[in-house]
Amino acid sequence: MTLLNQPLSELTPDSIFLQKAKVLGLETLGDIMDADFSKLKKRSEFSYIWYSDLLNLLKEHDLLSEFQLKMINR
């Protein structure tokens, strides 16, 4: 199993982060990398505190630069 396919629950113990991710339809790092954040940011469940935690998680797994490039190129 590649890192992108691992469930977020295996990558972080933060239950609040995991609950919000699940409500937003994000269950793996691959889901996050493929998500359209311009749409997710419009949802009431989205918060910038959660987004900050997301960026920290991506940084921990050396995916932050790739994520930022994807966001720029959308």
N, C-alpha and C positions, 0 to 999 in steps of 0.2 A: 504494500500500500504506500503510495507516495504521500508526501506531506500535504499536498493540496486536497487529497481525498480523505484525510483523517477528520473525524468529527471534531468540532470545536470543543466538545466536552472532554476530549482527551488532551487538549492543548492548554486549557485554562480551568482553574477551579472556581472562577467567579460566576456564581449562579445568576446574579442579576444581569451580567453581560450576556450569558448564555440564553436567558429567557428573552431578552430583547432581540438578540440575533435570530432566535427561532421565530418570533413574531414577524420579523422582517423577512423571513424566508431564507436565512443564511445558516447553514448547518455545517459547512466545511470551509476551509481557506479557499478552495476553488470557487465556491459560491461567492465569496467576498470578492475575489479577483475578477469574477465575471459580472458582478452586479452593476446595475446602472444607478449610481449614487445620486444623480440628479433627481431621479424618481423617488428613491428611498428617503431623501432629505425632506420631501414634501409630506411624508406620512407622519401622523401624530405620534407614533411610537418612536420615531427617530429623536435622538438628543445628541448634542455635541459632547456631552460627558461620555456617552457610550462610544461615540466616534473617536474620541481621544483614547479610550481604552482599546479600541480596535487598532488604531495606529501603533500603539505600544505593543500589542500582540504581533502585528506584522513585523515590527522592528525586531522583536525577540526571535523571529523565525526567518530573518534576513529577506523579507518580502516587501519591505516598505518602499524601496526605490522602484521596484517593478510596479507596485500598486500606484505610486505617484505618476509614473510614466503612462500607465493606462488611463489614469484620470485626466491627464493633460491631453492625450491623444483622442479623447472621446468627443 
